[in-house]
């Protein structure tokens, strides 16, 4: 039976009221992985700032990776929760515990998570407290999300150590969400399963599925808190995992997730130096879940958008069917995929063999298509994608065109990408194809080493409308500034830029500064007496080129001309400022 627009919106508003009663505004809250702190405009450049500020402290941030990989088994965890504003840690207890690694969750108020400087300040305060510990602290994995309430700003620190240093690895990850399905009940089984699967997916993508352990993070007001725990416990039992009862935030602000761990008795698929020209890129299924859910929410709070969608794309009945399909996929754990990956990993201590082993894997969730750029940089190769398989290209294009979501390829507990040799690709596709619900396919290949570049189909611009973000994806910019693995030194350069047109008094320079800092550049932007703006930018040459491209697309200005003078890097600046 067809549901009218009025009935549908009324039903949605009823759910909005339920969530609003516990302090969650569905109309403004990011859903699923999109509630994370912005990786490319905030988190990665903030980590670069943190590394410059805290270079002398005894703290190490591990390279960007899906999981923390620890040598040994039989995990022991000590959880500490402290405030973001004034972090205080029991230093003596941490010293006595003697951890191998730290898994860190930061839930920061949105005012502190909107730009690199503010978020770096949040992290610096915590790291200065951590520096009091009398041993090196290795942050094996970090996860950061945005809170819409100032009093729900916390650090959750899970200090980890393995008790038996045997011939096995323990892989550890943390992920949390707040809401995934806006039409589901608060603390429902599906909300919990998607949240926990999201944390598990990073383990599964590395072939780790044995001896699953859960150190949950859950919070909600009143009776929902107890219900959340019961649903978490039931789902962990369903997966055959071990649940540990650990300290919880108890702030009454909705939060669902877990630190998860699994034992891996083979070498993890992190053979980045073995990735060669001709290797294929496989994805296990189409992705882009968050554009579907985000569009569904947007239509129900904006009737004009609702009518536009039904006129230009499809009926909302059809959208609801697609949403249910996407959620059903997200609610399934990718454990079968993990078993396929595990079957193509070398035994511990054995060398990689391209004819038999998967070279690298990565979870396609929050970053969406950007994971392939990260993969190219980490492996130091050039990747060409021939296809971007989305669950619904039509919805994704609508979501991007109407600014519902900045990157319409993003997802939660989504597909897994695998890098395999041409000799192995058919076997892996066949094994994945036997898993119900998957649609494995080759979507690209490695076309060379040494560039860290990603080449994508022209139509990607339909799904990413933010020009600065698109420039980072498609140009030779290093989006992993501050967290990348060490590669041969990139070419540093300096550009002196004069921008003419309507560029003063319109908010141009603050946006210039934001774009520069998001690309890890230093320099200055200042107004000239003739109405132009002068910019000096220093950093990696590819990042400067991406920055210049972003200037052309700052929509508050009317740029007439952009003159660039290139010269050698001087190292004149430590930050990017305006005057």
N, C-alpha and C positions, 0 to 999 in steps of 0.2 A: 504493500500500500504506500503510495507516494505521500511524503510528508511535506506540508506547505512550508514556505519560508518563515512565516510567522510562528508556526509550531516549532520549527527547528531552532530558531533564535531563542524562543521562550525556554526550550529545554536546555539550551546552552547557558542562558543567563541563570537558570536554576543552579547549574553546576558552578558557574562563576560565584554565585552567592555562597555556596558551600565552602569553596576554597577561600573566598574573601573573609569568611568567618574565622579562619585560622591564620589570617595575615598574608595570604598568597593572592596576588592580583594577576589572574590569568591573561588579562588584556595586555600587560606590560612585561610579564615574566618570560624570559627565554626558556625554551623547552629542550629537554634532553641535553645533548652535548653542547648546544649553543649557549648554555648558561655558563660555560667556561669563560675565564678571562681571555680576551682576544689574544690569540697566540702571536699573530704577525704584527699587529700594531702596538701591542702592550707588553705581553709576556717576554718574548724573545729579546726585544730591545732593552727591557727592564733588566733582564739577566746580564746583558752586556754592561749596563751601568753598575749592577751589583758586583760583577767581577772586577771592575776597575776600582770600586770603592773598597772592596774587601780582599784585595790581592794578598795582603799580609796575614790574613787570618787563616786559621788551620781548618778551613772548610773547602771541600771539593764538590763541585756539581758534576755528576756523571754526564757523559755525552747524551744527547737526545736519543732516547730509545723507548720502545713500547713498555718495557719492563726493566726492573732491576734484576740482574743475574748474579746470584751469590753462590760461591763454591761451598758445597756441603748440604746437609739435610737436618731434619728435626729442628724446626724453627722455634725460636723463643722471641716473644714480642713484649715490649714495654710501651704502653701508650701514655702519652702526656697531652693534655688539652690546655691551652693557654690563650690569653686574649691577644688580638692583633695590635691594639693600641699600646699595651704595656706588657709585652711578653716576659714571663718569669718562669724559669725552669729549675727543677731540683738537680742541680749540677752534681752533687755528691752521689745521688742515686744513679745518674747517667754514667758517671765514672765507674761505679761499682758494677753496673750492667755490662759495660765494655762492648758497645754495639759494633757490628760489622757495617751497618748501613742505616740510613734513615729514609723512611717513606713519609712524605709530607703532603698534607692537605691544607690548603689555605682557603678559607671562606672569607672574602673581603667585601666590605660595603662598596657599593657601586661607585661612590665618590672617590674611593681609593684605588679603583681598578679600571679607570677610564683612560689613563695615560701612563707612559713608561716611568716618568719621574715619581708619580704618586705611588705606583705599585712597587717600584724599586725601594722607596722609603719604607714601605711595609716590610719588605724582605730584609732590608739592612738592619732594622731594629731586632728582628728575630735572630739574624746571623750573628750580630754582636753578642747576643745572649748565648747563643750556641758556642761561640768562640771561647767561652769560659771553661768548656769541657777540656780535660787534659789530654785528649787524643784527637787525631784527625777525624772529622765528621764527613762521611761521604753521603751525599744526598743521591740515593740511587734512583728515585722516581719522585716527581712532584706532580701535584694536581691542584689546580686553582679554579675556584668558581666565584660567582658574583652573588652577593646578598643584597636584597632591597631594603633591609632593615639594619641600622647602625649597630644595634645590640646583638646582632647575629654574625659578628665578625670574630672568627676564631682560627687558631692554628691547631690542627690535629697531627701530632708527631708520633709515628709508630717506629720506635727504635727496634732494629732487627738484628738477630745473630743466629748463626747455625751452630748446633751443638756437636754434630758429628761431621768432621771434615773428610767425608768419604768420596768415592768416585761418582758423584752426582752433583747436579745443580739444583738450587731452589730459585724459582722465578717468582717475583713478587710485583704486584701492581695495586694501585688504588684508583677508583673512579667513583664519583657520586653524581646524582642528578636530584632535581627537586620535583619536577612533574614531567611525565612523558605523554600521557593520554589525558587531555583536558576533559574528555567526556567519561572517564572512568571514575570510580569512587576513590576517595582519599584512602591511602594505605591498602590498595587492592593487591591481589596476587599478581596481576599483570604489571602494575607499576613496579613491584618489588622484583619480579623476574627480569624485566628489562634492565633495571638498575644493576642487579647483580651480574646479569649476562654482559653488560657493558664493561664491568670491571674484569670479568673472566675473559673477554674476547682478546685482550692483549696477551694473556697467557696462552690461550688456544692458538693464536696466530703464530706462536713460537713452538707449537707442538707439545705444549705442557698441559696435561690433563689428569695426571696421576696424583693421588693423595691430596685432593683439594682441601684447603683450609681457609676459613672465613673469619675475619676480624671485623665485624660489621660496624657501620656508622649509620645511625638512624636517629631521627628526631622529628617530633610532631607534638602539637599541643594536646593535653588531656588524654582522653581514652585512645586517641589515634596512635599515641606513642607505643602503648602496649600492643595494639593491633599490628603495628608495623613489625615489632619484634616477633610476634607469632607467625606472621607471613614470611619473614626472613628465615626463621627456624624451619618452617615447613618446606620452603624451597631448597634450603641447604640439604635437608634430609632427602628430598626428591633427587638431588644431584649426587647423593652419596658422599657429601663432604662433611668436614668436621667444623662445628661452630664453636668459637671461643667467645665467652662473655667478657667484654672489655668495657672500659669507661666510655660513656656517651656524652654528647654536648649538653642535653637537657635544657635547651634554650626555648623550646616550643616553636621552632622555626623549621618548616618541612625540609627534610634532607634524607636521602636514601642512597646507600652505597656500601662499599666494603673495601678493606684491604684484603686481597686474596693472594694465596700462595699455592704453588704446585711443584712437585719434584719432577725433574727431567734427567733421565739417565742416558741422554745422548747429547751431542754437541748442538747448541741452539742454531737456528738458521740465520746467522749473522756473518756470513762469509762475503762481506762487501768487497774485499779486495779480489775475490774470485769472479766477480760479475764481469762478463766479457761481451764484446760486440756480438750480436745475434741472439743473446738470451731474450726469452719472451716474458711478457708481463701478463699474468693470468689474474682475473678476479673471479671470486666464487659466485657472485650474483650481482645484479644491478643494485645501485645505491641511491642516495639522495632522499632519505626518509624525512629529514627535518623540514624540507620545503613543503612536503605534503601536510604534515601536522601544523606547521606554522601558517600555511595558507588557510587551513580549516579554521583555525582560531581567528585569523584576520577577517575572514568573510563574516563571521558571526558577531563581530564588534563594529563592522562598517558595512551598512546595507548597500551603499553605493558600490563598494567593491564586490559585494555579493552578486549584485545584478550584472556588473561588468564581467565577472567570472562566468556566470551562466550564459551570457551572451557570446563571449569570445572563446571559451574553453570547453566547458562541459557542464552538466547539471551537478548540483551539490550532492545529489543522491549518488552519482558516479564517483565523486570525490570521496564520499564517505566509504564507499566500497574499497577504493584504493587505500584509504587510511587504514581500514581494518586489515587489509592484506599486509601493509607495511608493518603494522603493530604485531601481527601474527608472526612475521619473520623475526622481528626484534625480540619477541618473547621466547624464541627457540635458542638454546645454547648451541654454539658452534663446536661442540665437542667432537662430532664426526669429522669436521674439517681438521681438528687438532690431530686426530688419529692418522689421517692421510699424511699430514706434514711430518708427524713423528716417524712414520714408515719410510721417509726419505731423508733421514738425518744420519750422519755418521755416528758410530759408537764413540764414547768419550775417548779422546786421545788419538782417534783416527783422522786421517786427512780427508779433505773435501774432494769428492769425485763428481765432476759435472754430469757424468752419464747416469748417476744414481741419486744424487743429493740435490735438494732444494737450496738455492744459494741464499735467498733472503725473503722475508715476509714482512708485511705491515698491515695493521688494522685500519680499515677505511671507515672512520667514524667522524668525530668532530671536524677534522680538517678537510674531509671530502677529497676532492681531486688534488689538493695541496700535498697529500701524502706522497704523491709521485714526484713532486718537486723535492720533498725532503729525502726521499729514497735516492734520487739522482745525486743530491749533494752528499749524502752519507756514503754512497758507493763511489762517488767521484766519476760519474758517467753521464752520458747524454742519453735521454730516453725520449722516444717519439711515441705518442699515443695516437692510435688511429680511430679510436672509438671512446665515447664517454657514455657508458650504459646506465641510464637512470631509470628508476621505477616508473616515473611518469615525466618524460621530457616536457610535455605540455604544461603540467603544473609547475615544474621547476622554472620554466621560462616566465610564466605568469608571476611567480613568487619573486624572481629577480627583477623583472621589469617594473613591478609595483612596490619594490623595496620592502617586501615582507621579510626577506632574509638576504644577507649580504652575499653569501655563497650558497647557491641552491643545490650544490652537490653534497652538502654535509649530511651526516647521519648519526645514528646511535646504535651500538651493537650491530654494526653493518657488515658489509662484505669484508673479505680478507684478500689482499693482493699477494701474489707469489712471483718470485723471479726464478725462472728455471731455464736450463739449456734447451736448445732445439731438439736434442736427442731425447730428453726426458718429457717434453711438453705433452705428447700424446698420452703417455701413461698417466700423468697427473690429471689431465682432463678427464680421462676415462674413470679414474677412481673417484674424483669429485662428482662426476655425473651420475654415479650410483647413489648419491645421497639425496633423499627426497627433499624437494623444495629448492634445490640449488640450480643455478643456470651458469655453470662455469664457462668462461670464454677467454680467448686471447684478445687483449685490447691494445697491445703495443709491443715494442721491443727496444732493446738497448742498441744504439747505433754508433757508439764510440765511447772511449774513456777520456777522463781528464777535464770535463767541463762543468759537471753538476747542473746541466741545463735540461729543461723540459720543453718539448715541442708538442703542442696540442692542436686539435682541429680548430679552424677559425670560429666555428659555432659555439665555442666555449664562452664567448662574450655574451651569449644569450642567458647564461646561467650565473655570470659574475658581472654585475653592473658597476661595481666600485673600480674605477680606472686604476687607482693606486694599487689595489689588491691584485688586479689583473696583470699589472706591470711586474709585480713581484713573482707572479706565477710564470710568466712567459719570457721575461728577460733574464739576463745573466746576473740576477741579484741573489745574494746569499741570505735566504730567509731564516736560516738557523744561526744567525749572528749570536755568538756567546755560548751556544750549546752544541755546536757541531763537533764532529770528530775532527782531529787534526789532519789536514791535508797539506800538500806543498803550498807555500805562501801565495796568496792571490795578489794580483797587481793593484797597488794602491795608486791613487791619483788625486788631483785637485782640480776643481772646476770653479771658475769665476763667472757668475751669471748675472746678466742685467735683464730685468723683465719690465717692459713698457706696456702701457694701456691703463685701464681702470683697475689699479692694483693697490691703491692707498685708501685707507678709511673704510675698507670693506671686510676686514678680518682675514686678509690674505696671508700675512706673515705668521700668525699662529698655526694656520693649516700647513704652511711651508715647514715650520718647525716640527709639527707632528709627523709629517711624511718623512722628513729627514731622519728623525730619531727612530722611526719604525724600521728604517733600513740600516740602522747602525752608523749613520754618518755624523760627523762633527762639522761645526762651522758657524755661520752667522747670516741673518737676513735683516737688512735695515732699509729704511726709507731714504730716498734721495730728494734733494730740493726740487728737481725737475719733474717729480711725480712718479718716477720709476722706483723699482726695488732692486737693490743689489744683494746678491747671495754668493757666499763662498761655501762650498761643500767639499769635504775631504773624506776619503774612505776607499773601499773597494770600487774599482772602476765600473763594474757591472751594476753595483748598487747606485752609483751616481747616475748612470744612464736611466735606471728605473725611476730614480727621483726626478730627473728632468721630465720624463714622460708623465709623471704624476702632476707636475706643475701645470702642464697644458690642460689638465682636467679638473682643476680647482674651480668649482662652478660659481664661487662668490665673486670671482674676478673676470674681467674682460681683457684677455691678453692680446696685445697687438703684435708684439715681437719678443723673441727670446734669444738673446745673444750669449754664446758660451765661449769661454776661453779656457782651454785645457792646459795644465802644467803639471810639474812633478809634485808629488805629495810632500808636504812640509811638516805635518804633525803639529800645526800651530794651535789647534783647539783641543779641549778635553770634553766639550759638550757642544750642543747646537743651541744657540741663543738668538734672541731678537733684540733689536734696539730701534 
